[in-house]
């Protein structure tokens, strides 16, 4: 097995940062979509811009998404049947 060099680690680091940036962008994009679809779910976020949402940590944005998704689920009169295996 070949030992990794500093260049190898640097490449891995750059790839990781690229994937992290893509993940953050996708989370923010989805959060904005959810806010537009369900504006009543979490009113304080309605007028936030993408930049303002990005100021929150990714875990904070994921928590906002969770709150909105739970709210949307509670508003739906029909529950999806869950099958346990």
Backbone atoms as SQL, in Angstrom:
CREATE TABLE atoms (id INTEGER PRIMARY KEY, chain TEXT, resi INTEGER, resn TEXT, atom TEXT, x REAL, y REAL, z REAL);
INSERT INTO atoms VALUES
  (1, 'A', 1, 'UNK', 'N', 0.839, -1.179, 0.000),
  (2, 'A', 1, 'UNK', 'CA', 0.000, 0.000, 0.000),
  (3, 'A', 1, 'UNK', 'C', 0.885, 1.245, 0.000),
  (4, 'A', 2, 'UNK', 'N', 0.565, 2.157, -0.863),
  (5, 'A', 2, 'UNK', 'CA', 1.333, 3.384, -1.009),
  (6, 'A', 2, 'UNK', 'C', 1.034, 4.345, 0.140),
  (7, 'A', 3, 'UNK', 'N', 2.061, 4.935, 0.683),
  (8, 'A', 3, 'UNK', 'CA', 1.868, 5.945, 1.725),
  (9, 'A', 3, 'UNK', 'C', 1.415, 7.246, 1.083),
  (10, 'A', 4, 'UNK', 'N', 0.485, 7.892, 1.749),
  (11, 'A', 4, 'UNK', 'CA', -0.015, 9.154, 1.225),
  (12, 'A', 4, 'UNK', 'C', 0.974, 10.274, 1.510),
  (13, 'A', 5, 'UNK', 'N', 1.056, 11.172, 0.555),
  (14, 'A', 5, 'UNK', 'CA', 1.929, 12.337, 0.701),
  (15, 'A', 5, 'UNK', 'C', 1.091, 13.547, 1.092),
  (16, 'A', 6, 'UNK', 'N', 1.752, 14.641, 1.361),
  (17, 'A', 6, 'UNK', 'CA', 1.026, 15.865, 1.706),
  (18, 'A', 6, 'UNK', 'C', 0.126, 16.309, 0.559),
  (19, 'A', 7, 'UNK', 'N', 0.558, 16.083, -0.685),
  (20, 'A', 7, 'UNK', 'CA', -0.275, 16.429, -1.840),
  (21, 'A', 7, 'UNK', 'C', -1.533, 15.572, -1.875),
  (22, 'A', 8, 'UNK', 'N', -1.393, 14.292, -1.525),
  (23, 'A', 8, 'UNK', 'CA', -2.554, 13.407, -1.480),
  (24, 'A', 8, 'UNK', 'C', -3.557, 13.877, -0.431),
  (25, 'A', 9, 'UNK', 'N', -3.038, 14.212, 0.733),
  (26, 'A', 9, 'UNK', 'CA', -3.914, 14.695, 1.808),
  (27, 'A', 9, 'UNK', 'C', -4.550, 16.036, 1.443),
  (28, 'A', 10, 'UNK', 'N', -3.804, 16.887, 0.783),
  (29, 'A', 10, 'UNK', 'CA', -4.335, 18.174, 0.357),
  (30, 'A', 10, 'UNK', 'C', -5.477, 17.969, -0.637),
  (31, 'A', 11, 'UNK', 'N', -5.312, 17.037, -1.550),
  (32, 'A', 11, 'UNK', 'CA', -6.378, 16.730, -2.522),
  (33, 'A', 11, 'UNK', 'C', -7.621, 16.207, -1.805),
  (34, 'A', 12, 'UNK', 'N', -7.413, 15.305, -0.839),
  (35, 'A', 12, 'UNK', 'CA', -8.541, 14.783, -0.064),
  (36, 'A', 12, 'UNK', 'C', -9.245, 15.914, 0.688),
  (37, 'A', 13, 'UNK', 'N', -8.457, 16.815, 1.243),
  (38, 'A', 13, 'UNK', 'CA', -9.006, 17.951, 1.977),
  (39, 'A', 13, 'UNK', 'C', -9.838, 18.840, 1.060),
  (40, 'A', 14, 'UNK', 'N', -9.315, 19.135, -0.128),
  (41, 'A', 14, 'UNK', 'CA', -10.042, 19.958, -1.091),
  (42, 'A', 14, 'UNK', 'C', -11.334, 19.283, -1.527),
  (43, 'A', 15, 'UNK', 'N', -11.290, 17.986, -1.758),
  (44, 'A', 15, 'UNK', 'CA', -12.497, 17.237, -2.140),
  (45, 'A', 15, 'UNK', 'C', -13.535, 17.291, -1.025),
  (46, 'A', 16, 'UNK', 'N', -13.081, 17.131, 0.196),
  (47, 'A', 16, 'UNK', 'CA', -13.983, 17.180, 1.343),
  (48, 'A', 16, 'UNK', 'C', -14.632, 18.561, 1.464),
  (49, 'A', 17, 'UNK', 'N', -13.845, 19.611, 1.295),
  (50, 'A', 17, 'UNK', 'CA', -14.393, 20.967, 1.357),
  (51, 'A', 17, 'UNK', 'C', -15.408, 21.214, 0.243),
  (52, 'A', 18, 'UNK', 'N', -15.115, 20.691, -0.946),
  (53, 'A', 18, 'UNK', 'CA', -16.064, 20.823, -2.061),
  (54, 'A', 18, 'UNK', 'C', -17.380, 20.119, -1.754),
  (55, 'A', 19, 'UNK', 'N', -17.299, 18.909, -1.215),
  (56, 'A', 19, 'UNK', 'CA', -18.518, 18.164, -0.871),
  (57, 'A', 19, 'UNK', 'C', -19.274, 18.862, 0.250),
  (58, 'A', 20, 'UNK', 'N', -18.545, 19.421, 1.224),
  (59, 'A', 20, 'UNK', 'CA', -19.179, 20.135, 2.328),
  (60, 'A', 20, 'UNK', 'C', -19.915, 21.374, 1.807),
  (61, 'A', 21, 'UNK', 'N', -19.280, 22.107, 0.906),
  (62, 'A', 21, 'UNK', 'CA', -19.906, 23.298, 0.324),
  (63, 'A', 21, 'UNK', 'C', -21.170, 22.923, -0.445),
  (64, 'A', 22, 'UNK', 'N', -21.096, 21.827, -1.186),
  (65, 'A', 22, 'UNK', 'CA', -22.264, 21.370, -1.937),
  (66, 'A', 22, 'UNK', 'C', -23.392, 20.974, -0.987),
  (67, 'A', 23, 'UNK', 'N', -23.056, 20.292, 0.099),
  (68, 'A', 23, 'UNK', 'CA', -24.061, 19.901, 1.082),
  (69, 'A', 23, 'UNK', 'C', -24.719, 21.133, 1.691),
  (70, 'A', 24, 'UNK', 'N', -23.917, 22.110, 2.087),
  (71, 'A', 24, 'UNK', 'CA', -24.470, 23.334, 2.669),
  (72, 'A', 24, 'UNK', 'C', -25.387, 24.048, 1.681),
  (73, 'A', 25, 'UNK', 'N', -24.981, 24.122, 0.426),
  (74, 'A', 25, 'UNK', 'CA', -25.802, 24.781, -0.596),
  (75, 'A', 25, 'UNK', 'C', -27.121, 24.042, -0.789),
  (76, 'A', 26, 'UNK', 'N', -27.081, 22.718, -0.830),
  (77, 'A', 26, 'UNK', 'CA', -28.307, 21.929, -1.003),
  (78, 'A', 26, 'UNK', 'C', -29.239, 22.081, 0.192),
  (79, 'A', 27, 'UNK', 'N', -28.683, 22.105, 1.392),
  (80, 'A', 27, 'UNK', 'CA', -29.509, 22.270, 2.592),
  (81, 'A', 27, 'UNK', 'C', -30.187, 23.640, 2.571),
  (82, 'A', 28, 'UNK', 'N', -29.426, 24.674, 2.247),
  (83, 'A', 28, 'UNK', 'CA', -29.992, 26.026, 2.191),
  (84, 'A', 28, 'UNK', 'C', -31.062, 26.128, 1.115),
  (85, 'A', 29, 'UNK', 'N', -30.795, 25.545, -0.046),
  (86, 'A', 29, 'UNK', 'CA', -31.762, 25.575, -1.146),
  (87, 'A', 29, 'UNK', 'C', -33.073, 24.886, -0.733),
  (88, 'A', 30, 'UNK', 'N', -32.954, 23.733, -0.103),
  (89, 'A', 30, 'UNK', 'CA', -34.146, 22.997, 0.324),
  (90, 'A', 30, 'UNK', 'C', -34.896, 23.746, 1.420),
  (91, 'A', 31, 'UNK', 'N', -34.167, 24.365, 2.337),
  (92, 'A', 31, 'UNK', 'CA', -34.809, 25.142, 3.387),
  (93, 'A', 31, 'UNK', 'C', -35.595, 26.307, 2.788),
  (94, 'A', 32, 'UNK', 'N', -35.025, 26.985, 1.813),
  (95, 'A', 32, 'UNK', 'CA', -35.730, 28.087, 1.147),
  (96, 'A', 32, 'UNK', 'C', -36.991, 27.570, 0.460),
  (97, 'A', 33, 'UNK', 'N', -36.895, 26.410, -0.182),
  (98, 'A', 33, 'UNK', 'CA', -38.073, 25.806, -0.824),
  (99, 'A', 33, 'UNK', 'C', -39.159, 25.519, 0.206),
  (100, 'A', 34, 'UNK', 'N', -38.771, 24.938, 1.342),
  (101, 'A', 34, 'UNK', 'CA', -39.751, 24.620, 2.384),
  (102, 'A', 34, 'UNK', 'C', -40.392, 25.872, 2.947),
  (103, 'A', 35, 'UNK', 'N', -39.612, 26.935, 3.112),
  (104, 'A', 35, 'UNK', 'CA', -40.167, 28.193, 3.625),
  (105, 'A', 35, 'UNK', 'C', -41.187, 28.750, 2.649),
  (106, 'A', 36, 'UNK', 'N', -40.918, 28.643, 1.349),
  (107, 'A', 36, 'UNK', 'CA', -41.859, 29.137, 0.338),
  (108, 'A', 36, 'UNK', 'C', -43.122, 28.279, 0.282),
  (109, 'A', 37, 'UNK', 'N', -42.957, 26.971, 0.419),
  (110, 'A', 37, 'UNK', 'CA', -44.098, 26.059, 0.354),
  (111, 'A', 37, 'UNK', 'C', -44.961, 26.185, 1.602),
  (112, 'A', 38, 'UNK', 'N', -44.333, 26.304, 2.765),
  (113, 'A', 38, 'UNK', 'CA', -45.045, 26.347, 4.042),
  (114, 'A', 38, 'UNK', 'C', -44.684, 27.623, 4.817),
  (115, 'A', 39, 'UNK', 'N', -45.143, 28.780, 4.337),
  (116, 'A', 39, 'UNK', 'CA', -44.766, 30.026, 5.004),
  (117, 'A', 39, 'UNK', 'C', -45.305, 30.145, 6.433),
  (118, 'A', 40, 'UNK', 'N', -46.359, 29.431, 6.755),
  (119, 'A', 40, 'UNK', 'CA', -46.939, 29.502, 8.096),
  (120, 'A', 40, 'UNK', 'C', -46.236, 28.578, 9.093),
  (121, 'A', 41, 'UNK', 'N', -45.374, 27.730, 8.601),
  (122, 'A', 41, 'UNK', 'CA', -44.751, 26.730, 9.467),
  (123, 'A', 41, 'UNK', 'C', -43.786, 27.352, 10.466),
  (124, 'A', 42, 'UNK', 'N', -43.007, 28.294, 10.023),
  (125, 'A', 42, 'UNK', 'CA', -42.037, 28.926, 10.912),
  (126, 'A', 42, 'UNK', 'C', -41.896, 30.370, 10.466),
  (127, 'A', 43, 'UNK', 'N', -42.832, 31.195, 10.902),
  (128, 'A', 43, 'UNK', 'CA', -42.976, 32.571, 10.439),
  (129, 'A', 43, 'UNK', 'C', -41.702, 33.419, 10.510),
  (130, 'A', 44, 'UNK', 'N', -40.859, 33.298, 11.546),
  (131, 'A', 44, 'UNK', 'CA', -39.677, 34.165, 11.589),
  (132, 'A', 44, 'UNK', 'C', -38.733, 34.018, 10.387),
  (133, 'A', 45, 'UNK', 'N', -38.830, 32.923, 9.666),
  (134, 'A', 45, 'UNK', 'CA', -37.912, 32.690, 8.548),
  (135, 'A', 45, 'UNK', 'C', -38.421, 33.207, 7.206),
  (136, 'A', 46, 'UNK', 'N', -39.655, 33.667, 7.150),
  (137, 'A', 46, 'UNK', 'CA', -40.284, 34.001, 5.872),
  (138, 'A', 46, 'UNK', 'C', -39.464, 34.984, 5.037),
  (139, 'A', 47, 'UNK', 'N', -38.977, 36.033, 5.649),
  (140, 'A', 47, 'UNK', 'CA', -38.290, 37.089, 4.898),
  (141, 'A', 47, 'UNK', 'C', -36.775, 36.948, 4.875),
  (142, 'A', 48, 'UNK', 'N', -36.265, 35.818, 5.318),
  (143, 'A', 48, 'UNK', 'CA', -34.819, 35.624, 5.334),
  (144, 'A', 48, 'UNK', 'C', -34.305, 35.402, 3.914),
  (145, 'A', 49, 'UNK', 'N', -33.174, 35.991, 3.630),
  (146, 'A', 49, 'UNK', 'CA', -32.515, 35.754, 2.349),
  (147, 'A', 49, 'UNK', 'C', -31.605, 34.529, 2.492),
  (148, 'A', 50, 'UNK', 'N', -31.116, 34.086, 1.370),
  (149, 'A', 50, 'UNK', 'CA', -30.206, 32.945, 1.375),
  (150, 'A', 50, 'UNK', 'C', -28.974, 33.249, 2.227),
  (151, 'A', 51, 'UNK', 'N', -28.438, 34.449, 2.095),
  (152, 'A', 51, 'UNK', 'CA', -27.252, 34.845, 2.878),
  (153, 'A', 51, 'UNK', 'C', -27.544, 34.825, 4.369),
  (154, 'A', 52, 'UNK', 'N', -28.725, 35.302, 4.754),
  (155, 'A', 52, 'UNK', 'CA', -29.079, 35.307, 6.173),
  (156, 'A', 52, 'UNK', 'C', -29.217, 33.888, 6.707),
  (157, 'A', 53, 'UNK', 'N', -29.799, 33.005, 5.921),
  (158, 'A', 53, 'UNK', 'CA', -29.930, 31.611, 6.347),
  (159, 'A', 53, 'UNK', 'C', -28.566, 30.945, 6.452),
  (160, 'A', 54, 'UNK', 'N', -27.659, 31.309, 5.556),
  (161, 'A', 54, 'UNK', 'CA', -26.318, 30.725, 5.586),
  (162, 'A', 54, 'UNK', 'C', -25.533, 31.141, 6.824),
  (163, 'A', 55, 'UNK', 'N', -25.984, 32.201, 7.497),
  (164, 'A', 55, 'UNK', 'CA', -25.284, 32.630, 8.705),
  (165, 'A', 55, 'UNK', 'C', -25.519, 31.644, 9.857),
  (166, 'A', 56, 'UNK', 'N', -26.557, 30.832, 9.744),
  (167, 'A', 56, 'UNK', 'CA', -26.800, 29.783, 10.735),
  (168, 'A', 56, 'UNK', 'C', -25.926, 28.582, 10.409),
  (169, 'A', 57, 'UNK', 'N', -25.567, 27.836, 11.415),
  (170, 'A', 57, 'UNK', 'CA', -24.787, 26.621, 11.169),
  (171, 'A', 57, 'UNK', 'C', -25.637, 25.648, 10.360),
  (172, 'A', 58, 'UNK', 'N', -24.981, 24.688, 9.758),
  (173, 'A', 58, 'UNK', 'CA', -25.733, 23.706, 8.980),
  (174, 'A', 58, 'UNK', 'C', -26.681, 22.926, 9.893),
  (175, 'A', 59, 'UNK', 'N', -26.278, 22.682, 11.134),
  (176, 'A', 59, 'UNK', 'CA', -27.159, 21.983, 12.068),
  (177, 'A', 59, 'UNK', 'C', -28.374, 22.840, 12.405),
  (178, 'A', 60, 'UNK', 'N', -28.185, 24.139, 12.494),
  (179, 'A', 60, 'UNK', 'CA', -29.310, 25.041, 12.730),
  (180, 'A', 60, 'UNK', 'C', -30.282, 25.022, 11.570),
  (181, 'A', 61, 'UNK', 'N', -29.763, 25.060, 10.354),
  (182, 'A', 61, 'UNK', 'CA', -30.629, 24.998, 9.169),
  (183, 'A', 61, 'UNK', 'C', -31.367, 23.667, 9.086),
  (184, 'A', 62, 'UNK', 'N', -30.672, 22.582, 9.437),
  (185, 'A', 62, 'UNK', 'CA', -31.333, 21.273, 9.439),
  (186, 'A', 62, 'UNK', 'C', -32.438, 21.231, 10.496),
  (187, 'A', 63, 'UNK', 'N', -32.231, 21.890, 11.618),
  (188, 'A', 63, 'UNK', 'CA', -33.257, 21.939, 12.668),
  (189, 'A', 63, 'UNK', 'C', -34.468, 22.717, 12.170),
  (190, 'A', 64, 'UNK', 'N', -34.232, 23.843, 11.482),
  (191, 'A', 64, 'UNK', 'CA', -35.346, 24.593, 10.897),
  (192, 'A', 64, 'UNK', 'C', -36.123, 23.704, 9.921),
  (193, 'A', 65, 'UNK', 'N', -35.393, 22.945, 9.090),
  (194, 'A', 65, 'UNK', 'CA', -36.051, 22.046, 8.148),
  (195, 'A', 65, 'UNK', 'C', -36.897, 21.020, 8.889),
  (196, 'A', 66, 'UNK', 'N', -36.357, 20.470, 9.962),
  (197, 'A', 66, 'UNK', 'CA', -37.082, 19.478, 10.752),
  (198, 'A', 66, 'UNK', 'C', -38.369, 20.066, 11.318),
  (199, 'A', 67, 'UNK', 'N', -38.300, 21.288, 11.837),
  (200, 'A', 67, 'UNK', 'CA', -39.483, 21.956, 12.395),
  (201, 'A', 67, 'UNK', 'C', -40.543, 22.133, 11.318),
  (202, 'A', 68, 'UNK', 'N', -40.138, 22.595, 10.145),
  (203, 'A', 68, 'UNK', 'CA', -41.092, 22.821, 9.054),
  (204, 'A', 68, 'UNK', 'C', -41.691, 21.497, 8.579),
  (205, 'A', 69, 'UNK', 'N', -40.854, 20.478, 8.443),
  (206, 'A', 69, 'UNK', 'CA', -41.355, 19.171, 7.989),
  (207, 'A', 69, 'UNK', 'C', -42.325, 18.563, 9.000),
  (208, 'A', 70, 'UNK', 'N', -42.040, 18.712, 10.278),
  (209, 'A', 70, 'UNK', 'CA', -42.973, 18.215, 11.303),
  (210, 'A', 70, 'UNK', 'C', -44.285, 18.968, 11.240),
  (211, 'A', 71, 'UNK', 'N', -44.202, 20.276, 11.086),
  (212, 'A', 71, 'UNK', 'CA', -45.410, 21.096, 10.986),
  (213, 'A', 71, 'UNK', 'C', -46.244, 20.652, 9.783),
  (214, 'A', 72, 'UNK', 'N', -45.600, 20.467, 8.637),
  (215, 'A', 72, 'UNK', 'CA', -46.307, 20.050, 7.424),
  (216, 'A', 72, 'UNK', 'C', -46.963, 18.691, 7.619),
  (217, 'A', 73, 'UNK', 'N', -46.270, 17.790, 8.285),
  (218, 'A', 73, 'UNK', 'CA', -46.828, 16.463, 8.544),
  (219, 'A', 73, 'UNK', 'C', -48.058, 16.557, 9.442),
  (220, 'A', 74, 'UNK', 'N', -48.012, 17.424, 10.440),
  (221, 'A', 74, 'UNK', 'CA', -49.143, 17.595, 11.349),
  (222, 'A', 74, 'UNK', 'C', -50.352, 18.207, 10.654),
  (223, 'A', 75, 'UNK', 'N', -50.125, 19.000, 9.606),
  (224, 'A', 75, 'UNK', 'CA', -51.211, 19.648, 8.879),
  (225, 'A', 75, 'UNK', 'C', -51.912, 18.700, 7.918),
  (226, 'A', 76, 'UNK', 'N', -51.234, 17.641, 7.558),
  (227, 'A', 76, 'UNK', 'CA', -51.794, 16.699, 6.585),
  (228, 'A', 76, 'UNK', 'C', -52.782, 15.773, 7.290),
  (229, 'A', 77, 'UNK', 'N', -54.028, 15.739, 6.811),
  (230, 'A', 77, 'UNK', 'CA', -55.044, 14.928, 7.496),
  (231, 'A', 77, 'UNK', 'C', -54.859, 13.420, 7.357),
  (232, 'A', 78, 'UNK', 'N', -54.119, 13.005, 6.368),
  (233, 'A', 78, 'UNK', 'CA', -53.921, 11.577, 6.130),
  (234, 'A', 78, 'UNK', 'C', -52.526, 11.177, 6.553),
  (235, 'A', 79, 'UNK', 'N', -52.441, 10.126, 7.305),
  (236, 'A', 79, 'UNK', 'CA', -51.138, 9.624, 7.745),
  (237, 'A', 79, 'UNK', 'C', -50.702, 8.500, 6.820),
  (238, 'A', 80, 'UNK', 'N', -49.433, 8.509, 6.491),
  (239, 'A', 80, 'UNK', 'CA', -48.869, 7.443, 5.674),
  (240, 'A', 80, 'UNK', 'C', -48.775, 6.176, 6.523),
  (241, 'A', 81, 'UNK', 'N', -49.212, 5.070, 5.971),
  (242, 'A', 81, 'UNK', 'CA', -49.123, 3.812, 6.670),
  (243, 'A', 81, 'UNK', 'C', -47.674, 3.387, 6.771),
  (244, 'A', 82, 'UNK', 'N', -47.254, 3.079, 7.981),
  (245, 'A', 82, 'UNK', 'CA', -45.884, 2.631, 8.180),
  (246, 'A', 82, 'UNK', 'C', -45.878, 1.136, 8.368),
  (247, 'A', 83, 'UNK', 'N', -45.039, 0.483, 7.596),
  (248, 'A', 83, 'UNK', 'CA', -44.934, -0.968, 7.685),
  (249, 'A', 83, 'UNK', 'C', -43.624, -1.305, 8.358),
  (250, 'A', 84, 'UNK', 'N', -43.690, -2.028, 9.452),
  (251, 'A', 84, 'UNK', 'CA', -42.498, -2.436, 10.150),
  (252, 'A', 84, 'UNK', 'C', -42.142, -3.862, 9.766),
  (253, 'A', 85, 'UNK', 'N', -40.923, -4.050, 9.409),
  (254, 'A', 85, 'UNK', 'CA', -40.473, -5.386, 9.023),
  (255, 'A', 85, 'UNK', 'C', -39.756, -6.040, 10.171);
